[in-house]
Every structure is written in structure tokens, then in C-alpha cells.
Amino acid sequence: MPDNSEANIHIADALTLLLHNQHAMAAAIEEVITWLIENGVGDVAANAIAALNTLDMNAQGITDAIMRLRQS
């Protein structure tokens, strides 16, 4: 069984991949928001912006967890 520091590295690596996926989803949502605004669907765009804000907030938490794991 791997020691704790090796396990932390694997967990941090997995979280890093999830964080990259989260950034990709945020970029895609930004593109959709732009299209919605340009096509007069502001109410739907506002909902998408709320989802984007949640992704941004959670991305910071994931980043902090990755840093803690890599430092331990």
C-alpha cells in the first residue's frame, strides 16, 4: 500500500484533472452565455452566469485542496 505522501500525490493529480475539466466547462459556458446575450435570451444567460460563478467559486476550493495535498 502506498504511503500517505504517495497517496496525496495521486489524489492531487486526480483533482488537478478535475480542475482542468472544470475550467473547460467554464469556458464552454462562457461561449454559451455570449451567444445567449447576442440572441436576446438574457434571462437564460443570467442563469448560466450563476452556474459559472459556482464553478469559479468551487475551482478555488479545489485549487486550495490540491496545494495542501502537494505540500503535505
Biopython code that builds the backbone (N, CA, C, O; Angstrom):
import numpy as np
from Bio.PDB.StructureBuilder import StructureBuilder

atoms = [
    (1, "MET", "N", (0.851, -1.192, 0.000)),
    (1, "MET", "CA", (0.000, 0.000, 0.000)),
    (1, "MET", "C", (0.887, 1.242, 0.000)),
    (1, "MET", "O", (1.877, 1.288, 0.731)),
    (2, "PRO", "N", (0.551, 2.248, -0.806)),
    (2, "PRO", "CA", (1.400, 3.435, -0.867)),
    (2, "PRO", "C", (1.367, 4.208, 0.450)),
    (2, "PRO", "O", (0.381, 4.188, 1.187)),
    (3, "ASP", "N", (2.497, 4.897, 0.720)),
    (3, "ASP", "CA", (2.495, 5.717, 1.929)),
    (3, "ASP", "C", (1.609, 6.942, 1.715)),
    (3, "ASP", "O", (1.142, 7.206, 0.607)),
    (4, "ASN", "N", (1.394, 7.671, 2.784)),
    (4, "ASN", "CA", (0.455, 8.792, 2.748)),
    (4, "ASN", "C", (0.856, 9.852, 1.729)),
    (4, "ASN", "O", (-0.006, 10.392, 1.036)),
    (5, "SER", "N", (2.154, 10.163, 1.625)),
    (5, "SER", "CA", (2.568, 11.207, 0.686)),
    (5, "SER", "C", (2.353, 10.769, -0.762)),
    (5, "SER", "O", (1.998, 11.589, -1.609)),
    (6, "GLU", "N", (2.565, 9.483, -1.053)),
    (6, "GLU", "CA", (2.316, 8.989, -2.409)),
    (6, "GLU", "C", (0.819, 9.025, -2.725)),
    (6, "GLU", "O", (0.422, 9.377, -3.836)),
    (7, "ALA", "N", (0.006, 8.665, -1.757)),
    (7, "ALA", "CA", (-1.447, 8.728, -1.945)),
    (7, "ALA", "C", (-1.881, 10.171, -2.174)),
    (7, "ALA", "O", (-2.737, 10.440, -3.017)),
    (8, "ASN", "N", (-1.287, 11.102, -1.421)),
    (8, "ASN", "CA", (-1.621, 12.519, -1.591)),
    (8, "ASN", "C", (-1.278, 13.000, -2.997)),
    (8, "ASN", "O", (-2.025, 13.784, -3.583)),
    (9, "ILE", "N", (-0.161, 12.539, -3.538)),
    (9, "ILE", "CA", (0.224, 12.924, -4.894)),
    (9, "ILE", "C", (-0.810, 12.426, -5.894)),
    (9, "ILE", "O", (-1.210, 13.162, -6.796)),
    (10, "HIS", "N", (-1.242, 11.181, -5.737)),
    (10, "HIS", "CA", (-2.242, 10.629, -6.659)),
    (10, "HIS", "C", (-3.574, 11.370, -6.551)),
    (10, "HIS", "O", (-4.230, 11.638, -7.557)),
    (11, "ILE", "N", (-3.956, 11.691, -5.339)),
    (11, "ILE", "CA", (-5.207, 12.443, -5.143)),
    (11, "ILE", "C", (-5.077, 13.835, -5.750)),
    (11, "ILE", "O", (-5.992, 14.305, -6.426)),
    (12, "ALA", "N", (-3.957, 14.491, -5.517)),
    (12, "ALA", "CA", (-3.738, 15.828, -6.074)),
    (12, "ALA", "C", (-3.745, 15.781, -7.598)),
    (12, "ALA", "O", (-4.292, 16.673, -8.248)),
    (13, "ASP", "N", (-3.134, 14.737, -8.170)),
    (13, "ASP", "CA", (-3.138, 14.600, -9.632)),
    (13, "ASP", "C", (-4.562, 14.441, -10.167)),
    (13, "ASP", "O", (-4.925, 15.047, -11.175)),
    (14, "ALA", "N", (-5.364, 13.623, -9.485)),
    (14, "ALA", "CA", (-6.754, 13.425, -9.912)),
    (14, "ALA", "C", (-7.551, 14.721, -9.783)),
    (14, "ALA", "O", (-8.331, 15.065, -10.671)),
    (15, "LEU", "N", (-7.355, 15.435, -8.683)),
    (15, "LEU", "CA", (-8.052, 16.711, -8.504)),
    (15, "LEU", "C", (-7.620, 17.728, -9.558)),
    (15, "LEU", "O", (-8.429, 18.538, -10.011)),
    (16, "THR", "N", (-6.359, 17.687, -9.944)),
    (16, "THR", "CA", (-5.872, 18.598, -10.974)),
    (16, "THR", "C", (-6.586, 18.343, -12.299)),
    (16, "THR", "O", (-6.962, 19.282, -13.000)),
    (17, "LEU", "N", (-6.769, 17.069, -12.635)),
    (17, "LEU", "CA", (-7.511, 16.742, -13.862)),
    (17, "LEU", "C", (-8.953, 17.232, -13.776)),
    (17, "LEU", "O", (-9.488, 17.768, -14.746)),
    (18, "LEU", "N", (-9.575, 17.050, -12.624)),
    (18, "LEU", "CA", (-10.944, 17.550, -12.444)),
    (18, "LEU", "C", (-10.991, 19.071, -12.563)),
    (18, "LEU", "O", (-11.930, 19.624, -13.136)),
    (19, "LEU", "N", (-9.991, 19.733, -12.028)),
    (19, "LEU", "CA", (-9.933, 21.192, -12.122)),
    (19, "LEU", "C", (-9.795, 21.637, -13.577)),
    (19, "LEU", "O", (-10.425, 22.609, -13.993)),
    (20, "HIS", "N", (-8.967, 20.922, -14.354)),
    (20, "HIS", "CA", (-8.847, 21.247, -15.779)),
    (20, "HIS", "C", (-10.188, 21.063, -16.486)),
    (20, "HIS", "O", (-10.560, 21.871, -17.337)),
    (21, "ASN", "N", (-10.911, 20.001, -16.137)),
    (21, "ASN", "CA", (-12.240, 19.788, -16.715)),
    (21, "ASN", "C", (-13.180, 20.921, -16.331)),
    (21, "ASN", "O", (-13.976, 21.384, -17.147)),
    (22, "GLN", "N", (-13.082, 21.361, -15.084)),
    (22, "GLN", "CA", (-13.943, 22.444, -14.620)),
    (22, "GLN", "C", (-13.654, 23.723, -15.395)),
    (22, "GLN", "O", (-14.580, 24.452, -15.751)),
    (23, "HIS", "N", (-12.386, 24.004, -15.660)),
    (23, "HIS", "CA", (-12.026, 25.197, -16.447)),
    (23, "HIS", "C", (-12.562, 25.083, -17.868)),
    (23, "HIS", "O", (-13.020, 26.069, -18.445)),
    (24, "ALA", "N", (-12.504, 23.880, -18.431)),
    (24, "ALA", "CA", (-13.032, 23.680, -19.788)),
    (24, "ALA", "C", (-14.545, 23.898, -19.818)),
    (24, "ALA", "O", (-15.067, 24.513, -20.748)),
    (25, "MET", "N", (-15.248, 23.394, -18.799)),
    (25, "MET", "CA", (-16.698, 23.605, -18.741)),
    (25, "MET", "C", (-17.020, 25.086, -18.590)),
    (25, "MET", "O", (-17.969, 25.585, -19.196)),
    (26, "ALA", "N", (-16.236, 25.783, -17.791)),
    (26, "ALA", "CA", (-16.461, 27.218, -17.611)),
    (26, "ALA", "C", (-16.276, 27.959, -18.932)),
    (26, "ALA", "O", (-17.055, 28.855, -19.258)),
    (27, "ALA", "N", (-15.252, 27.588, -19.685)),
    (27, "ALA", "CA", (-15.029, 28.232, -20.981)),
    (27, "ALA", "C", (-16.197, 27.976, -21.932)),
    (27, "ALA", "O", (-16.619, 28.872, -22.663)),
    (28, "ALA", "N", (-16.712, 26.752, -21.916)),
    (28, "ALA", "CA", (-17.850, 26.430, -22.779)),
    (28, "ALA", "C", (-19.084, 27.221, -22.354)),
    (28, "ALA", "O", (-19.819, 27.722, -23.205)),
    (29, "ILE", "N", (-19.318, 27.338, -21.056)),
    (29, "ILE", "CA", (-20.466, 28.098, -20.566)),
    (29, "ILE", "C", (-20.329, 29.567, -20.945)),
    (29, "ILE", "O", (-21.319, 30.214, -21.287)),
    (30, "GLU", "N", (-19.109, 30.100, -20.888)),
    (30, "GLU", "CA", (-18.894, 31.492, -21.294)),
    (30, "GLU", "C", (-19.285, 31.698, -22.756)),
    (30, "GLU", "O", (-19.883, 32.715, -23.105)),
    (31, "GLU", "N", (-18.946, 30.733, -23.604)),
    (31, "GLU", "CA", (-19.328, 30.826, -25.016)),
    (31, "GLU", "C", (-20.845, 30.808, -25.178)),
    (31, "GLU", "O", (-21.398, 31.568, -25.974)),
    (32, "VAL", "N", (-21.509, 29.948, -24.428)),
    (32, "VAL", "CA", (-22.972, 29.874, -24.490)),
    (32, "VAL", "C", (-23.590, 31.170, -23.986)),
    (32, "VAL", "O", (-24.560, 31.663, -24.562)),
    (33, "ILE", "N", (-23.038, 31.719, -22.923)),
    (33, "ILE", "CA", (-23.550, 32.987, -22.379)),
    (33, "ILE", "C", (-23.459, 34.090, -23.436)),
    (33, "ILE", "O", (-24.403, 34.854, -23.639)),
    (34, "THR", "N", (-22.320, 34.155, -24.092)),
    (34, "THR", "CA", (-22.143, 35.166, -25.142)),
    (34, "THR", "C", (-23.207, 35.008, -26.221)),
    (34, "THR", "O", (-23.815, 35.991, -26.646)),
    (35, "TRP", "N", (-23.431, 33.780, -26.663)),
    (35, "TRP", "CA", (-24.445, 33.522, -27.691)),
    (35, "TRP", "C", (-25.833, 33.910, -27.197)),
    (35, "TRP", "O", (-26.609, 34.516, -27.936)),
    (36, "LEU", "N", (-26.152, 33.560, -25.938)),
    (36, "LEU", "CA", (-27.466, 33.877, -25.382)),
    (36, "LEU", "C", (-27.692, 35.384, -25.335)),
    (36, "LEU", "O", (-28.762, 35.868, -25.704)),
    (37, "ILE", "N", (-26.689, 36.117, -24.886)),
    (37, "ILE", "CA", (-26.822, 37.574, -24.789)),
    (37, "ILE", "C", (-26.992, 38.181, -26.177)),
    (37, "ILE", "O", (-27.830, 39.060, -26.381)),
    (38, "GLU", "N", (-26.188, 37.704, -27.134)),
    (38, "GLU", "CA", (-26.276, 38.227, -28.501)),
    (38, "GLU", "C", (-27.610, 37.911, -29.166)),
    (38, "GLU", "O", (-28.016, 38.600, -30.101)),
    (39, "ASN", "N", (-28.292, 36.875, -28.691)),
    (39, "ASN", "CA", (-29.562, 36.469, -29.291)),
    (39, "ASN", "C", (-30.764, 36.822, -28.425)),
    (39, "ASN", "O", (-31.854, 36.280, -28.608)),
    (40, "GLY", "N", (-30.557, 37.735, -27.483)),
    (40, "GLY", "CA", (-31.664, 38.283, -26.718)),
    (40, "GLY", "C", (-32.291, 37.351, -25.702)),
    (40, "GLY", "O", (-33.473, 37.484, -25.385)),
    (41, "VAL", "N", (-31.524, 36.417, -25.192)),
    (41, "VAL", "CA", (-32.065, 35.489, -24.195)),
    (41, "VAL", "C", (-31.362, 35.767, -22.862)),
    (41, "VAL", "O", (-30.700, 34.901, -22.290)),
    (42, "GLY", "N", (-31.531, 36.999, -22.394)),
    (42, "GLY", "CA", (-30.839, 37.456, -21.192)),
    (42, "GLY", "C", (-31.188, 36.703, -19.937)),
    (42, "GLY", "O", (-30.325, 36.497, -19.084)),
    (43, "ASP", "N", (-32.456, 36.276, -19.797)),
    (43, "ASP", "CA", (-32.849, 35.547, -18.584)),
    (43, "ASP", "C", (-32.108, 34.227, -18.473)),
    (43, "ASP", "O", (-31.646, 33.854, -17.395)),
    (44, "VAL", "N", (-31.996, 33.530, -19.578)),
    (44, "VAL", "CA", (-31.275, 32.257, -19.574)),
    (44, "VAL", "C", (-29.786, 32.516, -19.352)),
    (44, "VAL", "O", (-29.119, 31.747, -18.660)),
    (45, "ALA", "N", (-29.272, 33.581, -19.929)),
    (45, "ALA", "CA", (-27.866, 33.937, -19.738)),
    (45, "ALA", "C", (-27.578, 34.202, -18.273)),
    (45, "ALA", "O", (-26.519, 33.824, -17.771)),
    (46, "ALA", "N", (-28.506, 34.846, -17.581)),
    (46, "ALA", "CA", (-28.316, 35.123, -16.153)),
    (46, "ALA", "C", (-28.194, 33.826, -15.361)),
    (46, "ALA", "O", (-27.384, 33.738, -14.438)),
    (47, "ASN", "N", (-28.989, 32.826, -15.712)),
    (47, "ASN", "CA", (-28.890, 31.528, -15.035)),
    (47, "ASN", "C", (-27.549, 30.872, -15.321)),
    (47, "ASN", "O", (-26.946, 30.270, -14.433)),
    (48, "ALA", "N", (-27.085, 30.986, -16.553)),
    (48, "ALA", "CA", (-25.789, 30.409, -16.914)),
    (48, "ALA", "C", (-24.657, 31.124, -16.181)),
    (48, "ALA", "O", (-23.674, 30.498, -15.784)),
    (49, "ILE", "N", (-24.799, 32.428, -16.004)),
    (49, "ILE", "CA", (-23.787, 33.188, -15.258)),
    (49, "ILE", "C", (-23.738, 32.720, -13.805)),
    (49, "ILE", "O", (-22.657, 32.632, -13.222)),
    (50, "ALA", "N", (-24.881, 32.422, -13.221)),
    (50, "ALA", "CA", (-24.906, 31.908, -11.852)),
    (50, "ALA", "C", (-24.174, 30.569, -11.769)),
    (50, "ALA", "O", (-23.438, 30.324, -10.813)),
    (51, "ALA", "N", (-24.370, 29.710, -12.757)),
    (51, "ALA", "CA", (-23.664, 28.427, -12.786)),
    (51, "ALA", "C", (-22.165, 28.646, -12.936)),
    (51, "ALA", "O", (-21.365, 27.957, -12.302)),
    (52, "LEU", "N", (-21.787, 29.603, -13.774)),
    (52, "LEU", "CA", (-20.377, 29.919, -13.973)),
    (52, "LEU", "C", (-19.746, 30.425, -12.677)),
    (52, "LEU", "O", (-18.614, 30.066, -12.355)),
    (53, "ASN", "N", (-20.468, 31.248, -11.945)),
    (53, "ASN", "CA", (-19.963, 31.747, -10.665)),
    (53, "ASN", "C", (-19.720, 30.604, -9.686)),
    (53, "ASN", "O", (-18.741, 30.621, -8.939)),
    (54, "THR", "N", (-20.608, 29.609, -9.687)),
    (54, "THR", "CA", (-20.429, 28.447, -8.818)),
    (54, "THR", "C", (-19.184, 27.672, -9.224)),
    (54, "THR", "O", (-18.410, 27.250, -8.365)),
    (55, "LEU", "N", (-18.983, 27.482, -10.523)),
    (55, "LEU", "CA", (-17.770, 26.810, -10.991)),
    (55, "LEU", "C", (-16.523, 27.563, -10.536)),
    (55, "LEU", "O", (-15.563, 26.951, -10.067)),
    (56, "ASP", "N", (-16.535, 28.874, -10.672)),
    (56, "ASP", "CA", (-15.384, 29.680, -10.257)),
    (56, "ASP", "C", (-15.107, 29.549, -8.765)),
    (56, "ASP", "O", (-13.959, 29.390, -8.350)),
    (57, "MET", "N", (-16.158, 29.616, -7.969)),
    (57, "MET", "CA", (-16.000, 29.513, -6.517)),
    (57, "MET", "C", (-15.437, 28.146, -6.128)),
    (57, "MET", "O", (-14.529, 28.055, -5.302)),
    (58, "ASN", "N", (-15.974, 27.098, -6.722)),
    (58, "ASN", "CA", (-15.515, 25.754, -6.396)),
    (58, "ASN", "C", (-14.118, 25.487, -6.935)),
    (58, "ASN", "O", (-13.370, 24.709, -6.343)),
    (59, "ALA", "N", (-13.758, 26.107, -8.029)),
    (59, "ALA", "CA", (-12.411, 25.934, -8.578)),
    (59, "ALA", "C", (-11.370, 26.414, -7.576)),
    (59, "ALA", "O", (-10.310, 25.803, -7.438)),
    (60, "GLN", "N", (-11.663, 27.485, -6.889)),
    (60, "GLN", "CA", (-10.710, 27.983, -5.888)),
    (60, "GLN", "C", (-10.566, 26.984, -4.744)),
    (60, "GLN", "O", (-9.456, 26.758, -4.263)),
    (61, "GLY", "N", (-11.654, 26.392, -4.309)),
    (61, "GLY", "CA", (-11.588, 25.383, -3.255)),
    (61, "GLY", "C", (-10.792, 24.165, -3.679)),
    (61, "GLY", "O", (-10.018, 23.619, -2.893)),
    (62, "ILE", "N", (-10.977, 23.737, -4.917)),
    (62, "ILE", "CA", (-10.228, 22.593, -5.434)),
    (62, "ILE", "C", (-8.740, 22.941, -5.518)),
    (62, "ILE", "O", (-7.887, 22.129, -5.158)),
    (63, "THR", "N", (-8.437, 24.132, -5.985)),
    (63, "THR", "CA", (-7.043, 24.585, -6.070)),
    (63, "THR", "C", (-6.396, 24.583, -4.694)),
    (63, "THR", "O", (-5.266, 24.121, -4.539)),
    (64, "ASP", "N", (-7.096, 25.089, -3.705)),
    (64, "ASP", "CA", (-6.563, 25.115, -2.339)),
    (64, "ASP", "C", (-6.299, 23.702, -1.826)),
    (64, "ASP", "O", (-5.275, 23.453, -1.190)),
    (65, "ALA", "N", (-7.220, 22.779, -2.099)),
    (65, "ALA", "CA", (-7.045, 21.387, -1.660)),
    (65, "ALA", "C", (-5.841, 20.749, -2.340)),
    (65, "ALA", "O", (-5.075, 20.026, -1.704)),
    (66, "ILE", "N", (-5.675, 21.015, -3.631)),
    (66, "ILE", "CA", (-4.522, 20.479, -4.360)),
    (66, "ILE", "C", (-3.230, 20.986, -3.732)),
    (66, "ILE", "O", (-2.296, 20.211, -3.525)),
    (67, "MET", "N", (-3.170, 22.263, -3.431)),
    (67, "MET", "CA", (-1.959, 22.844, -2.841)),
    (67, "MET", "C", (-1.658, 22.226, -1.476)),
    (67, "MET", "O", (-0.503, 21.934, -1.168)),
    (68, "ARG", "N", (-2.689, 22.025, -0.662)),
    (68, "ARG", "CA", (-2.484, 21.409, 0.654)),
    (68, "ARG", "C", (-1.961, 19.979, 0.507)),
    (68, "ARG", "O", (-1.057, 19.565, 1.233)),
    (69, "LEU", "N", (-2.527, 19.237, -0.426)),
    (69, "LEU", "CA", (-2.074, 17.857, -0.639)),
    (69, "LEU", "C", (-0.639, 17.819, -1.130)),
    (69, "LEU", "O", (0.148, 16.982, -0.690)),
    (70, "ARG", "N", (-0.301, 18.702, -2.022)),
    (70, "ARG", "CA", (1.065, 18.703, -2.582)),
    (70, "ARG", "C", (2.087, 19.158, -1.544)),
    (70, "ARG", "O", (3.258, 18.789, -1.640)),
    (71, "GLN", "N", (1.681, 19.935, -0.575)),
    (71, "GLN", "CA", (2.605, 20.417, 0.453)),
    (71, "GLN", "C", (2.758, 19.439, 1.623)),
    (71, "GLN", "O", (3.661, 19.576, 2.448)),
    (72, "SER", "N", (1.854, 18.448, 1.677)),
    (72, "SER", "CA", (1.934, 17.509, 2.817)),
    (72, "SER", "C", (2.798, 16.319, 2.502)),
    (72, "SER", "O", (2.970, 15.439, 3.345)),
]
sb = StructureBuilder()
sb.init_structure("model")
sb.init_model(0)
sb.init_chain("A")
sb.init_seg("    ")
for serial, (resi, resn, name, xyz) in enumerate(atoms, 1):
    if name == "N":
        sb.init_residue(resn, " ", resi, " ")
    sb.init_atom(name, np.array(xyz, "f"), 0.0, 1.0, " ", f" {name:<3s}", serial, name[0])
structure = sb.get_structure()
